[in-house]
Amino acid sequence: MKKYILTLALATALLTGCTTNKVALDDLRAEISWNAFCDAHGYDRNDNTYQATNEYLDTWCGSVDEEAAFIKAGVEPY
């Protein structure tokens, strides 16, 4: 029984660690992407208006410029 509990605890700890790193990487990518977009298009980084968000989603996400921003920051693109 002790072996089962230890194995279960270890597996849970390992799986939790994997998701935490993925979430942190996704958050980092989102921050890099938004900041690079704002710099390139002249928006304030705290501007979350409809116009800024819509332009970000329509023209920046998935673009070559976004990928270049990831590479420049040293982060693997999606």
Biopython code that builds the backbone (N, CA, C, O; Angstrom):
import numpy as np
from Bio.PDB.StructureBuilder import StructureBuilder

atoms = [
    (1, "MET", "N", (0.820, -1.184, 0.000)),
    (1, "MET", "CA", (0.000, 0.000, 0.000)),
    (1, "MET", "C", (0.873, 1.259, 0.000)),
    (1, "MET", "O", (0.557, 2.238, -0.677)),
    (2, "LYS", "N", (1.978, 1.229, 0.768)),
    (2, "LYS", "CA", (2.872, 2.379, 0.826)),
    (2, "LYS", "C", (3.495, 2.655, -0.540)),
    (2, "LYS", "O", (3.667, 3.805, -0.944)),
    (3, "LYS", "N", (3.831, 1.564, -1.245)),
    (3, "LYS", "CA", (4.427, 1.708, -2.568)),
    (3, "LYS", "C", (3.438, 2.373, -3.533)),
    (3, "LYS", "O", (3.830, 3.216, -4.340)),
    (4, "TYR", "N", (2.178, 2.001, -3.450)),
    (4, "TYR", "CA", (1.137, 2.567, -4.299)),
    (4, "TYR", "C", (0.974, 4.061, -4.023)),
    (4, "TYR", "O", (0.894, 4.851, -4.964)),
    (5, "ILE", "N", (0.926, 4.461, -2.759)),
    (5, "ILE", "CA", (0.755, 5.865, -2.382)),
    (5, "ILE", "C", (1.963, 6.686, -2.834)),
    (5, "ILE", "O", (1.806, 7.798, -3.338)),
    (6, "LEU", "N", (3.154, 6.146, -2.655)),
    (6, "LEU", "CA", (4.366, 6.838, -3.063)),
    (6, "LEU", "C", (4.404, 7.026, -4.576)),
    (6, "LEU", "O", (4.762, 8.099, -5.063)),
    (7, "THR", "N", (4.039, 5.994, -5.311)),
    (7, "THR", "CA", (4.002, 6.071, -6.770)),
    (7, "THR", "C", (2.971, 7.091, -7.234)),
    (7, "THR", "O", (3.243, 7.881, -8.138)),
    (8, "LEU", "N", (1.808, 7.079, -6.630)),
    (8, "LEU", "CA", (0.762, 8.029, -6.981)),
    (8, "LEU", "C", (1.188, 9.465, -6.674)),
    (8, "LEU", "O", (0.942, 10.366, -7.476)),
    (9, "ALA", "N", (1.816, 9.684, -5.540)),
    (9, "ALA", "CA", (2.279, 11.024, -5.164)),
    (9, "ALA", "C", (3.351, 11.513, -6.128)),
    (9, "ALA", "O", (3.341, 12.678, -6.526)),
    (10, "LEU", "N", (4.263, 10.645, -6.501)),
    (10, "LEU", "CA", (5.325, 11.006, -7.426)),
    (10, "LEU", "C", (4.758, 11.332, -8.811)),
    (10, "LEU", "O", (5.166, 12.312, -9.434)),
    (11, "ALA", "N", (3.833, 10.523, -9.285)),
    (11, "ALA", "CA", (3.216, 10.770, -10.590)),
    (11, "ALA", "C", (2.450, 12.094, -10.585)),
    (11, "ALA", "O", (2.511, 12.848, -11.557)),
    (12, "THR", "N", (1.746, 12.375, -9.521)),
    (12, "THR", "CA", (1.004, 13.637, -9.411)),
    (12, "THR", "C", (1.954, 14.823, -9.416)),
    (12, "THR", "O", (1.690, 15.826, -10.077)),
    (13, "ALA", "N", (3.039, 14.720, -8.697)),
    (13, "ALA", "CA", (4.018, 15.808, -8.640)),
    (13, "ALA", "C", (4.639, 16.058, -10.014)),
    (13, "ALA", "O", (4.824, 17.207, -10.415)),
    (14, "LEU", "N", (4.957, 14.994, -10.726)),
    (14, "LEU", "CA", (5.541, 15.144, -12.053)),
    (14, "LEU", "C", (4.562, 15.760, -13.038)),
    (14, "LEU", "O", (4.938, 16.630, -13.824)),
    (15, "LEU", "N", (3.322, 15.322, -13.004)),
    (15, "LEU", "CA", (2.321, 15.875, -13.912)),
    (15, "LEU", "C", (2.015, 17.333, -13.598)),
    (15, "LEU", "O", (1.799, 18.124, -14.516)),
    (16, "THR", "N", (1.992, 17.696, -12.350)),
    (16, "THR", "CA", (1.763, 19.083, -11.963)),
    (16, "THR", "C", (2.896, 19.954, -12.468)),
    (16, "THR", "O", (2.658, 21.065, -12.942)),
    (17, "GLY", "N", (4.106, 19.477, -12.375)),
    (17, "GLY", "CA", (5.260, 20.234, -12.854)),
    (17, "GLY", "C", (5.202, 20.478, -14.347)),
    (17, "GLY", "O", (5.590, 21.551, -14.808)),
    (18, "CYS", "N", (4.731, 19.518, -15.106)),
    (18, "CYS", "CA", (4.640, 19.667, -16.557)),
    (18, "CYS", "C", (3.631, 20.737, -16.947)),
    (18, "CYS", "O", (3.912, 21.550, -17.828)),
    (19, "THR", "N", (2.484, 20.754, -16.324)),
    (19, "THR", "CA", (1.475, 21.752, -16.678)),
    (19, "THR", "C", (1.883, 23.138, -16.230)),
    (19, "THR", "O", (1.588, 24.115, -16.918)),
    (20, "THR", "N", (2.546, 23.251, -15.110)),
    (20, "THR", "CA", (2.963, 24.559, -14.621)),
    (20, "THR", "C", (3.941, 25.193, -15.602)),
    (20, "THR", "O", (3.830, 26.386, -15.887)),
    (21, "ASN", "N", (4.884, 24.436, -16.118)),
    (21, "ASN", "CA", (5.838, 24.982, -17.076)),
    (21, "ASN", "C", (5.163, 25.394, -18.372)),
    (21, "ASN", "O", (5.529, 26.412, -18.960)),
    (22, "LYS", "N", (4.189, 24.626, -18.826)),
    (22, "LYS", "CA", (3.477, 24.968, -20.059)),
    (22, "LYS", "C", (2.681, 26.242, -19.877)),
    (22, "LYS", "O", (2.670, 27.091, -20.768)),
    (23, "VAL", "N", (2.018, 26.395, -18.750)),
    (23, "VAL", "CA", (1.240, 27.599, -18.484)),
    (23, "VAL", "C", (2.166, 28.804, -18.415)),
    (23, "VAL", "O", (1.850, 29.857, -18.969)),
    (24, "ALA", "N", (3.299, 28.668, -17.745)),
    (24, "ALA", "CA", (4.251, 29.771, -17.636)),
    (24, "ALA", "C", (4.784, 30.153, -19.012)),
    (24, "ALA", "O", (4.942, 31.340, -19.298)),
    (25, "LEU", "N", (5.064, 29.178, -19.865)),
    (25, "LEU", "CA", (5.556, 29.452, -21.212)),
    (25, "LEU", "C", (4.482, 30.136, -22.046)),
    (25, "LEU", "O", (4.784, 31.067, -22.793)),
    (26, "ASP", "N", (3.239, 29.693, -21.934)),
    (26, "ASP", "CA", (2.150, 30.336, -22.664)),
    (26, "ASP", "C", (1.950, 31.777, -22.215)),
    (26, "ASP", "O", (1.700, 32.657, -23.038)),
    (27, "ASP", "N", (2.060, 32.021, -20.916)),
    (27, "ASP", "CA", (1.947, 33.387, -20.400)),
    (27, "ASP", "C", (3.086, 34.262, -20.909)),
    (27, "ASP", "O", (2.876, 35.423, -21.258)),
    (28, "LEU", "N", (4.292, 33.701, -20.949)),
    (28, "LEU", "CA", (5.441, 34.439, -21.462)),
    (28, "LEU", "C", (5.260, 34.770, -22.934)),
    (28, "LEU", "O", (5.542, 35.891, -23.358)),
    (29, "ARG", "N", (4.794, 33.808, -23.713)),
    (29, "ARG", "CA", (4.547, 34.061, -25.140)),
    (29, "ARG", "C", (3.500, 35.152, -25.340)),
    (29, "ARG", "O", (3.650, 36.016, -26.205)),
    (30, "ALA", "N", (2.444, 35.108, -24.539)),
    (30, "ALA", "CA", (1.391, 36.111, -24.666)),
    (30, "ALA", "C", (1.926, 37.500, -24.346)),
    (30, "ALA", "O", (1.597, 38.468, -25.032)),
    (31, "GLU", "N", (2.740, 37.599, -23.319)),
    (31, "GLU", "CA", (3.311, 38.897, -22.949)),
    (31, "GLU", "C", (4.264, 39.407, -24.022)),
    (31, "GLU", "O", (4.212, 40.581, -24.388)),
    (32, "ILE", "N", (5.126, 38.542, -24.526)),
    (32, "ILE", "CA", (6.057, 38.935, -25.583)),
    (32, "ILE", "C", (5.292, 39.379, -26.821)),
    (32, "ILE", "O", (5.619, 40.399, -27.429)),
    (33, "SER", "N", (4.283, 38.620, -27.189)),
    (33, "SER", "CA", (3.501, 38.921, -28.380)),
    (33, "SER", "C", (2.799, 40.270, -28.252)),
    (33, "SER", "O", (2.867, 41.097, -29.162)),
    (34, "TRP", "N", (2.124, 40.493, -27.121)),
    (34, "TRP", "CA", (1.381, 41.747, -26.931)),
    (34, "TRP", "C", (2.328, 42.942, -26.903)),
    (34, "TRP", "O", (2.049, 43.966, -27.526)),
    (35, "ASN", "N", (3.433, 42.822, -26.192)),
    (35, "ASN", "CA", (4.381, 43.935, -26.102)),
    (35, "ASN", "C", (4.996, 44.257, -27.459)),
    (35, "ASN", "O", (5.154, 45.429, -27.801)),
    (36, "ALA", "N", (5.341, 43.245, -28.228)),
    (36, "ALA", "CA", (5.915, 43.471, -29.559)),
    (36, "ALA", "C", (4.877, 44.103, -30.483)),
    (36, "ALA", "O", (5.206, 44.990, -31.270)),
    (37, "PHE", "N", (3.628, 43.652, -30.390)),
    (37, "PHE", "CA", (2.561, 44.247, -31.192)),
    (37, "PHE", "C", (2.394, 45.722, -30.857)),
    (37, "PHE", "O", (2.329, 46.566, -31.751)),
    (38, "CYS", "N", (2.324, 46.027, -29.576)),
    (38, "CYS", "CA", (2.139, 47.423, -29.156)),
    (38, "CYS", "C", (3.296, 48.293, -29.622)),
    (38, "CYS", "O", (3.083, 49.419, -30.073)),
    (39, "ASP", "N", (4.509, 47.788, -29.518)),
    (39, "ASP", "CA", (5.670, 48.552, -29.977)),
    (39, "ASP", "C", (5.621, 48.776, -31.486)),
    (39, "ASP", "O", (5.932, 49.867, -31.964)),
    (40, "ALA", "N", (5.238, 47.764, -32.224)),
    (40, "ALA", "CA", (5.222, 47.853, -33.686)),
    (40, "ALA", "C", (4.086, 48.732, -34.209)),
    (40, "ALA", "O", (4.228, 49.369, -35.252)),
    (41, "HIS", "N", (2.970, 48.770, -33.498)),
    (41, "HIS", "CA", (1.802, 49.497, -33.997)),
    (41, "HIS", "C", (1.506, 50.784, -33.233)),
    (41, "HIS", "O", (0.512, 51.452, -33.518)),
    (42, "GLY", "N", (2.340, 51.139, -32.280)),
    (42, "GLY", "CA", (2.203, 52.402, -31.577)),
    (42, "GLY", "C", (1.128, 52.438, -30.503)),
    (42, "GLY", "O", (0.670, 53.521, -30.136)),
    (43, "TYR", "N", (0.717, 51.299, -29.996)),
    (43, "TYR", "CA", (-0.269, 51.253, -28.919)),
    (43, "TYR", "C", (0.451, 51.258, -27.569)),
    (43, "TYR", "O", (1.590, 50.805, -27.456)),
    (44, "ASP", "N", (-0.225, 51.772, -26.565)),
    (44, "ASP", "CA", (0.260, 51.678, -25.197)),
    (44, "ASP", "C", (0.081, 50.232, -24.745)),
    (44, "ASP", "O", (-0.909, 49.591, -25.100)),
    (45, "ARG", "N", (1.020, 49.718, -23.974)),
    (45, "ARG", "CA", (0.947, 48.311, -23.553)),
    (45, "ARG", "C", (-0.239, 48.028, -22.644)),
    (45, "ARG", "O", (-0.652, 46.875, -22.517)),
    (46, "ASN", "N", (-0.788, 49.043, -22.017)),
    (46, "ASN", "CA", (-1.960, 48.877, -21.154)),
    (46, "ASN", "C", (-3.270, 49.167, -21.883)),
    (46, "ASN", "O", (-4.331, 49.178, -21.260)),
    (47, "ASP", "N", (-3.210, 49.398, -23.181)),
    (47, "ASP", "CA", (-4.397, 49.707, -23.980)),
    (47, "ASP", "C", (-5.120, 48.407, -24.340)),
    (47, "ASP", "O", (-4.664, 47.648, -25.194)),
    (48, "ASN", "N", (-6.238, 48.165, -23.685)),
    (48, "ASN", "CA", (-7.007, 46.949, -23.994)),
    (48, "ASN", "C", (-8.364, 47.304, -24.588)),
    (48, "ASN", "O", (-9.362, 46.630, -24.335)),
    (49, "THR", "N", (-8.386, 48.371, -25.378)),
    (49, "THR", "CA", (-9.624, 48.774, -26.037)),
    (49, "THR", "C", (-9.992, 47.775, -27.124)),
    (49, "THR", "O", (-9.180, 46.942, -27.528)),
    (50, "TYR", "N", (-11.219, 47.876, -27.585)),
    (50, "TYR", "CA", (-11.696, 46.988, -28.639)),
    (50, "TYR", "C", (-10.828, 47.116, -29.888)),
    (50, "TYR", "O", (-10.471, 46.113, -30.505)),
    (51, "GLN", "N", (-10.495, 48.338, -30.254)),
    (51, "GLN", "CA", (-9.716, 48.568, -31.476)),
    (51, "GLN", "C", (-8.342, 47.895, -31.391)),
    (51, "GLN", "O", (-7.926, 47.214, -32.328)),
    (52, "ALA", "N", (-7.649, 48.082, -30.285)),
    (52, "ALA", "CA", (-6.314, 47.491, -30.138)),
    (52, "ALA", "C", (-6.388, 45.966, -30.110)),
    (52, "ALA", "O", (-5.599, 45.291, -30.772)),
    (53, "THR", "N", (-7.324, 45.432, -29.354)),
    (53, "THR", "CA", (-7.465, 43.981, -29.249)),
    (53, "THR", "C", (-7.863, 43.365, -30.584)),
    (53, "THR", "O", (-7.338, 42.320, -30.969)),
    (54, "ASN", "N", (-8.780, 44.001, -31.280)),
    (54, "ASN", "CA", (-9.231, 43.490, -32.566)),
    (54, "ASN", "C", (-8.097, 43.501, -33.592)),
    (54, "ASN", "O", (-7.913, 42.533, -34.330)),
    (55, "GLU", "N", (-7.343, 44.590, -33.634)),
    (55, "GLU", "CA", (-6.216, 44.656, -34.572)),
    (55, "GLU", "C", (-5.152, 43.614, -34.212)),
    (55, "GLU", "O", (-4.556, 42.997, -35.095)),
    (56, "TYR", "N", (-4.923, 43.424, -32.919)),
    (56, "TYR", "CA", (-3.959, 42.415, -32.466)),
    (56, "TYR", "C", (-4.365, 41.024, -32.954)),
    (56, "TYR", "O", (-3.544, 40.288, -33.502)),
    (57, "LEU", "N", (-5.614, 40.676, -32.755)),
    (57, "LEU", "CA", (-6.086, 39.346, -33.145)),
    (57, "LEU", "C", (-6.140, 39.177, -34.660)),
    (57, "LEU", "O", (-5.848, 38.097, -35.173)),
    (58, "ASP", "N", (-6.512, 40.236, -35.378)),
    (58, "ASP", "CA", (-6.665, 40.140, -36.823)),
    (58, "ASP", "C", (-5.343, 40.175, -37.577)),
    (58, "ASP", "O", (-5.173, 39.466, -38.568)),
    (59, "THR", "N", (-4.402, 41.001, -37.109)),
    (59, "THR", "CA", (-3.205, 41.218, -37.917)),
    (59, "THR", "C", (-1.923, 40.677, -37.320)),
    (59, "THR", "O", (-0.948, 40.491, -38.048)),
    (60, "TRP", "N", (-1.887, 40.417, -36.022)),
    (60, "TRP", "CA", (-0.623, 40.052, -35.390)),
    (60, "TRP", "C", (-0.509, 38.572, -35.059)),
    (60, "TRP", "O", (0.505, 37.944, -35.364)),
    (61, "CYS", "N", (-1.524, 38.017, -34.447)),
    (61, "CYS", "CA", (-1.454, 36.624, -33.997)),
    (61, "CYS", "C", (-1.247, 35.677, -35.176)),
    (61, "CYS", "O", (-2.043, 35.652, -36.115)),
    (62, "GLY", "N", (-0.186, 34.915, -35.114)),
    (62, "GLY", "CA", (0.129, 33.968, -36.174)),
    (62, "GLY", "C", (0.912, 34.568, -37.325)),
    (62, "GLY", "O", (1.182, 33.883, -38.312)),
    (63, "SER", "N", (1.280, 35.831, -37.218)),
    (63, "SER", "CA", (1.989, 36.476, -38.320)),
    (63, "SER", "C", (3.490, 36.186, -38.256)),
    (63, "SER", "O", (4.008, 35.694, -37.253)),
    (64, "VAL", "N", (4.155, 36.503, -39.339)),
    (64, "VAL", "CA", (5.605, 36.351, -39.407)),
    (64, "VAL", "C", (6.263, 37.301, -38.407)),
    (64, "VAL", "O", (7.278, 36.960, -37.801)),
    (65, "ASP", "N", (5.689, 38.482, -38.237)),
    (65, "ASP", "CA", (6.239, 39.455, -37.288)),
    (65, "ASP", "C", (6.165, 38.936, -35.854)),
    (65, "ASP", "O", (7.093, 39.142, -35.071)),
    (66, "GLU", "N", (5.074, 38.267, -35.508)),
    (66, "GLU", "CA", (4.949, 37.697, -34.173)),
    (66, "GLU", "C", (6.003, 36.607, -33.965)),
    (66, "GLU", "O", (6.638, 36.542, -32.912)),
    (67, "GLU", "N", (6.181, 35.769, -34.957)),
    (67, "GLU", "CA", (7.178, 34.710, -34.857)),
    (67, "GLU", "C", (8.578, 35.293, -34.712)),
    (67, "GLU", "O", (9.395, 34.771, -33.953)),
    (68, "ALA", "N", (8.857, 36.372, -35.436)),
    (68, "ALA", "CA", (10.159, 37.029, -35.326)),
    (68, "ALA", "C", (10.360, 37.607, -33.928)),
    (68, "ALA", "O", (11.472, 37.587, -33.400)),
    (69, "ALA", "N", (9.291, 38.121, -33.328)),
    (69, "ALA", "CA", (9.380, 38.656, -31.961)),
    (69, "ALA", "C", (9.707, 37.543, -30.972)),
    (69, "ALA", "O", (10.490, 37.753, -30.045)),
    (70, "PHE", "N", (9.118, 36.364, -31.156)),
    (70, "PHE", "CA", (9.431, 35.229, -30.289)),
    (70, "PHE", "C", (10.897, 34.822, -30.430)),
    (70, "PHE", "O", (11.588, 34.599, -29.436)),
    (71, "ILE", "N", (11.352, 34.728, -31.653)),
    (71, "ILE", "CA", (12.736, 34.328, -31.908)),
    (71, "ILE", "C", (13.699, 35.351, -31.318)),
    (71, "ILE", "O", (14.712, 34.987, -30.721)),
    (72, "LYS", "N", (13.377, 36.635, -31.487)),
    (72, "LYS", "CA", (14.229, 37.697, -30.943)),
    (72, "LYS", "C", (14.296, 37.618, -29.422)),
    (72, "LYS", "O", (15.335, 37.906, -28.828)),
    (73, "ALA", "N", (13.185, 37.226, -28.790)),
    (73, "ALA", "CA", (13.143, 37.110, -27.326)),
    (73, "ALA", "C", (13.728, 35.793, -26.832)),
    (73, "ALA", "O", (13.873, 35.593, -25.626)),
    (74, "GLY", "N", (14.065, 34.894, -27.753)),
    (74, "GLY", "CA", (14.658, 33.616, -27.365)),
    (74, "GLY", "C", (13.648, 32.590, -26.918)),
    (74, "GLY", "O", (13.978, 31.673, -26.166)),
    (75, "VAL", "N", (12.403, 32.735, -27.381)),
    (75, "VAL", "CA", (11.334, 31.808, -27.018)),
    (75, "VAL", "C", (10.914, 31.052, -28.278)),
    (75, "VAL", "O", (10.736, 31.650, -29.340)),
    (76, "GLU", "N", (10.760, 29.758, -28.153)),
    (76, "GLU", "CA", (10.326, 28.932, -29.272)),
    (76, "GLU", "C", (8.910, 29.327, -29.687)),
    (76, "GLU", "O", (8.016, 29.367, -28.842)),
    (77, "PRO", "N", (8.686, 29.621, -30.977)),
    (77, "PRO", "CA", (7.319, 29.941, -31.426)),
    (77, "PRO", "C", (6.382, 28.745, -31.240)),
    (77, "PRO", "O", (6.833, 27.614, -31.054)),
    (78, "TYR", "N", (5.102, 29.004, -31.290)),
    (78, "TYR", "CA", (4.093, 27.963, -31.110)),
    (78, "TYR", "C", (4.398, 26.849, -32.013)),
    (78, "TYR", "O", (3.674, 25.853, -32.032)),
]
sb = StructureBuilder()
sb.init_structure("model")
sb.init_model(0)
sb.init_chain("A")
sb.init_seg("    ")
for serial, (resi, resn, name, xyz) in enumerate(atoms, 1):
    if name == "N":
        sb.init_residue(resn, " ", resi, " ")
    sb.init_atom(name, np.array(xyz, "f"), 0.0, 1.0, " ", f" {name:<3s}", serial, name[0])
structure = sb.get_structure()
